[in-house]
Amino acid sequence: MSEVVNIHVEHQIGFLEFGSSKANALTKSLLKKISDALLFLDENSDVHVILMNSIGNKIFTAGASLTELAQIKTMQEATDFFQSFADLIKRFRNLTKFSVLQVQGKVLGGGLGIVAAADYVIASNSAAVKLSELSIGIGPYVIAPAVKRKIGTSAFNQLSIESHQFKSAKWGLDRGLYHVLVENSEALAAKAIEMAKLLASYSPMATKSLRKLHWNDTQEWDELLSLNATKTAQLALQEPTQKILKSWKKFD
């Protein structure tokens, strides 16, 4: 599976685009590349805001790469895989600049961690969401703190239990996962640029301070996310989950 992370800086905006050849599925290596790119842009003094998107027009991300997950055999491998999701959320948490995210299509599983961790999210009407973890024998433990912070406990519980069905983009908007909905990809790109330019025009010190205020209730996340990565790894190696993954892999 080919992977790509592209970055460039223009007009004080740090652009970050990621993707993979299989529905933008998130492998351990791709997650690390995204995390490293965020750090690079955050440390660049020419960047005042980060604007992030995935490639393609149909799906934002299919979530964790089940192909990679199906190949994992040891507890260390499984822990490292889920820790990569934890590390990316930690990177978002520790940014000093606001991140704007544009979501052009469906978001599954671990991809909701990226959506929930971004500071401002603009989505298209086709950006339905689904937490599919329970259906394959695990749970959204690693991304849970970020998602619950955005949509609340009740909505998170519903989303994680109803793992068999998508919730509409409007559902996500109403619960705070998204901040703005637009009709199509052209409007999505235009609105995202508009918001990024606005944030880039503000005082860097003021935006840094405000962002810190927004995240001041997350001090325990470093330890919590790692613990949740281990918990998810344990579930992923259980026989029922392994059977599901092996069955799925046959049709991959």
C-alpha positions as CSV (number, residue, x, y, z in Angstrom):
1,M,0.0,0.0,0.0
2,S,1.5,3.3,-1.1
3,E,1.4,6.3,1.4
4,V,1.9,10.0,1.0
5,V,2.3,13.0,3.3
6,N,2.9,16.3,1.6
7,I,3.6,19.6,3.3
8,H,4.2,23.2,2.1
9,V,4.0,26.7,3.5
10,E,2.2,29.6,1.9
11,H,0.9,32.9,3.3
12,Q,1.6,31.8,6.9
13,I,-0.4,28.6,6.4
14,G,1.2,25.2,6.8
15,F,-0.5,22.8,4.4
16,L,-0.5,19.1,5.3
17,E,-2.1,16.5,3.0
18,F,-2.0,12.7,3.7
19,G,-3.3,9.6,2.1
20,S,-2.8,6.0,1.2
21,S,-3.8,3.9,-1.8
22,K,-6.4,1.9,0.2
23,A,-9.1,4.4,1.2
24,N,-6.6,6.5,3.2
25,A,-6.3,3.7,5.7
26,L,-4.0,4.5,8.6
27,T,-0.9,2.4,9.1
28,K,1.7,2.8,11.8
29,S,4.1,4.4,9.4
30,L,1.6,6.8,8.0
31,L,0.5,7.9,11.4
32,K,4.1,8.6,12.3
33,K,4.6,10.6,9.1
34,I,1.6,12.7,9.9
35,S,2.8,13.3,13.4
36,D,6.3,14.3,12.2
37,A,4.8,16.7,9.6
38,L,2.6,18.3,12.3
39,L,5.7,18.8,14.5
40,F,7.7,20.3,11.6
41,L,5.0,22.8,10.8
42,D,4.4,23.7,14.4
43,E,8.1,24.5,14.8
44,N,8.2,26.6,11.7
45,S,8.1,30.2,12.6
46,D,6.7,31.1,9.2
47,V,3.6,29.0,10.0
48,H,0.7,30.6,12.0
49,V,-1.9,27.9,11.4
50,I,-2.0,24.3,10.0
51,L,-4.5,23.3,7.4
52,M,-4.9,19.6,7.0
53,N,-6.7,17.3,4.5
54,S,-6.6,13.8,3.0
55,I,-6.3,12.9,-0.6
56,G,-9.3,12.0,-2.9
57,N,-12.9,13.0,-3.0
58,K,-14.9,10.1,-1.5
59,I,-13.5,9.2,1.9
60,F,-11.5,11.0,4.5
61,T,-10.1,7.9,6.0
62,A,-11.1,4.2,6.5
63,G,-9.5,4.3,9.9
64,A,-6.9,1.8,11.1
65,S,-5.4,-0.4,8.4
66,L,-7.0,-3.8,9.0
67,T,-4.5,-5.3,6.6
68,E,-1.7,-4.3,8.9
69,L,-3.6,-5.2,12.0
70,A,-4.4,-8.7,10.6
71,Q,-0.6,-9.3,10.3
72,I,0.2,-8.5,13.9
73,K,1.2,-11.5,16.0
74,T,2.8,-10.2,19.2
75,M,1.7,-8.0,22.1
76,Q,4.6,-5.6,21.4
77,E,3.6,-5.3,17.7
78,A,-0.1,-4.7,18.7
79,T,0.8,-2.1,21.3
80,D,3.1,-0.3,19.0
81,F,0.4,-0.2,16.3
82,F,-2.2,1.4,18.7
83,Q,0.4,3.6,20.3
84,S,0.9,5.3,17.0
85,F,-2.7,6.5,17.2
86,A,-2.0,7.7,20.8
87,D,1.1,9.5,19.7
88,L,-0.7,11.4,16.9
89,I,-3.4,12.5,19.3
90,K,-0.7,13.6,21.7
91,R,0.9,15.6,18.9
92,F,-2.3,17.4,18.2
93,R,-2.7,18.1,21.9
94,N,0.8,19.7,22.2
95,L,0.6,21.9,19.1
96,T,1.1,25.6,19.7
97,K,-0.9,26.6,16.6
98,F,-4.5,26.0,15.6
99,S,-5.2,23.2,13.2
100,V,-8.0,23.5,10.6
101,L,-9.2,20.2,9.1
102,Q,-11.3,19.6,6.0
103,V,-13.2,16.4,5.8
104,Q,-14.5,15.5,2.3
105,G,-16.1,12.1,2.9
106,K,-16.7,9.3,5.3
107,V,-14.7,8.8,8.5
108,L,-14.3,5.4,10.1
109,G,-12.8,4.1,13.3
110,G,-9.5,5.6,14.3
111,G,-9.9,8.4,11.8
112,L,-12.4,10.0,14.2
113,G,-9.4,10.6,16.5
114,I,-7.9,12.9,13.9
115,V,-11.2,14.7,13.4
116,A,-11.8,15.1,17.2
117,A,-8.2,16.2,17.9
118,A,-8.3,19.0,15.2
119,D,-9.2,22.4,16.5
120,Y,-11.6,23.5,13.8
121,V,-13.3,21.0,11.4
122,I,-15.1,21.9,8.1
123,A,-16.9,18.9,6.5
124,S,-18.9,18.1,3.5
125,N,-22.5,16.8,3.7
126,S,-21.1,13.4,2.7
127,A,-18.8,13.2,5.7
128,A,-20.7,10.4,7.6
129,V,-19.0,8.9,10.6
130,K,-18.8,5.4,12.1
131,L,-16.9,3.9,15.1
132,S,-16.6,0.3,13.8
133,E,-14.2,-1.0,16.4
134,L,-16.8,-3.1,18.4
135,S,-17.8,-4.9,15.2
136,I,-14.3,-6.3,14.8
137,G,-13.8,-7.2,18.5
138,I,-12.0,-4.3,19.9
139,G,-13.0,-0.8,21.1
140,P,-12.2,2.9,20.4
141,Y,-10.2,3.2,23.6
142,V,-7.3,5.2,22.3
143,I,-9.4,7.9,20.6
144,A,-12.1,7.9,23.2
145,P,-10.7,10.8,25.3
146,A,-10.5,13.0,22.1
147,V,-13.9,12.0,20.8
148,K,-15.7,12.3,24.1
149,R,-14.1,15.8,24.6
150,K,-15.8,16.9,21.4
151,I,-19.2,15.2,21.4
152,G,-19.8,14.2,25.0
153,T,-20.2,10.9,26.8
154,S,-23.8,10.1,25.7
155,A,-23.1,10.6,21.9
156,F,-19.8,8.7,22.2
157,N,-21.6,5.8,23.8
158,Q,-24.2,5.7,21.1
159,L,-21.5,5.9,18.3
160,S,-19.4,3.2,19.8
161,I,-22.3,0.8,20.5
162,E,-23.9,1.3,17.1
163,S,-20.8,0.2,15.4
164,H,-22.7,-1.3,12.4
165,Q,-24.1,2.0,11.0
166,F,-23.0,5.4,9.9
167,K,-24.2,8.6,11.4
168,S,-24.8,11.5,9.1
169,A,-22.6,14.6,8.8
170,K,-25.5,16.5,10.2
171,W,-25.4,14.2,13.3
172,G,-21.7,15.1,13.7
173,L,-22.4,18.8,13.3
174,D,-25.2,18.8,15.9
175,R,-22.9,17.1,18.4
176,G,-19.9,19.3,17.9
177,L,-17.6,16.9,16.0
178,Y,-17.9,19.3,13.0
179,H,-18.1,23.1,13.2
180,V,-19.3,23.8,9.6
181,L,-21.0,21.8,6.9
182,V,-20.7,22.6,3.2
183,E,-22.3,21.2,0.1
184,N,-19.4,20.1,-2.1
185,S,-15.6,19.8,-2.4
186,E,-15.2,23.2,-4.0
187,A,-17.0,24.9,-1.1
188,L,-15.1,22.8,1.4
189,A,-11.7,23.9,0.1
190,A,-12.8,27.5,-0.1
191,K,-14.2,27.6,3.4
192,A,-11.1,25.9,4.8
193,I,-8.8,28.4,3.2
194,E,-11.0,31.2,4.4
195,M,-10.8,30.0,8.0
196,A,-7.0,29.3,7.8
197,K,-6.3,32.8,6.5
198,L,-8.4,34.3,9.3
199,L,-6.6,32.4,12.0
200,A,-3.2,33.2,10.4
201,S,-4.0,36.9,10.6
202,Y,-4.3,36.8,14.4
203,S,-1.6,37.3,16.9
204,P,0.5,34.1,17.3
205,M,0.9,34.6,21.0
206,A,-2.9,35.1,21.4
207,T,-3.8,32.0,19.4
208,K,-1.2,30.0,21.3
209,S,-2.6,31.1,24.6
210,L,-6.2,30.5,23.6
211,R,-5.4,27.0,22.3
212,K,-3.7,26.1,25.6
213,L,-6.9,27.2,27.4
214,H,-9.0,25.0,25.1
215,W,-6.8,22.0,26.0
216,N,-6.2,22.7,29.7
217,D,-8.3,19.7,30.9
218,T,-6.2,17.1,29.2
219,Q,-3.1,16.9,31.4
220,E,-3.5,13.2,32.1
221,W,-3.8,12.2,28.5
222,D,-0.2,11.2,27.9
223,E,-0.5,8.3,30.4
224,L,-4.1,7.6,29.7
225,L,-3.7,7.2,25.9
226,S,-0.8,4.8,26.4
227,L,-2.8,2.7,28.8
228,N,-5.6,2.6,26.3
229,A,-3.3,1.5,23.6
230,T,-2.2,-1.4,25.6
231,K,-5.8,-2.3,26.4
232,T,-6.7,-2.3,22.7
233,A,-3.7,-4.4,21.9
234,Q,-4.8,-7.0,24.3
235,L,-8.3,-7.2,22.7
236,A,-6.8,-7.3,19.2
237,L,-4.9,-10.4,20.0
238,Q,-7.9,-12.3,21.4
239,E,-9.1,-15.3,19.4
240,P,-12.5,-13.9,18.4
241,T,-10.9,-10.7,17.1
242,Q,-8.2,-12.7,15.2
243,K,-10.9,-14.8,13.6
244,I,-12.7,-11.7,12.4
245,L,-9.5,-10.1,11.0
246,K,-8.5,-13.3,9.2
247,S,-11.9,-13.7,7.7
248,W,-11.9,-10.1,6.6
249,K,-8.4,-10.4,5.1
250,K,-9.6,-13.1,2.7
251,F,-11.7,-10.5,0.9
252,D,-9.1,-7.7,1.2
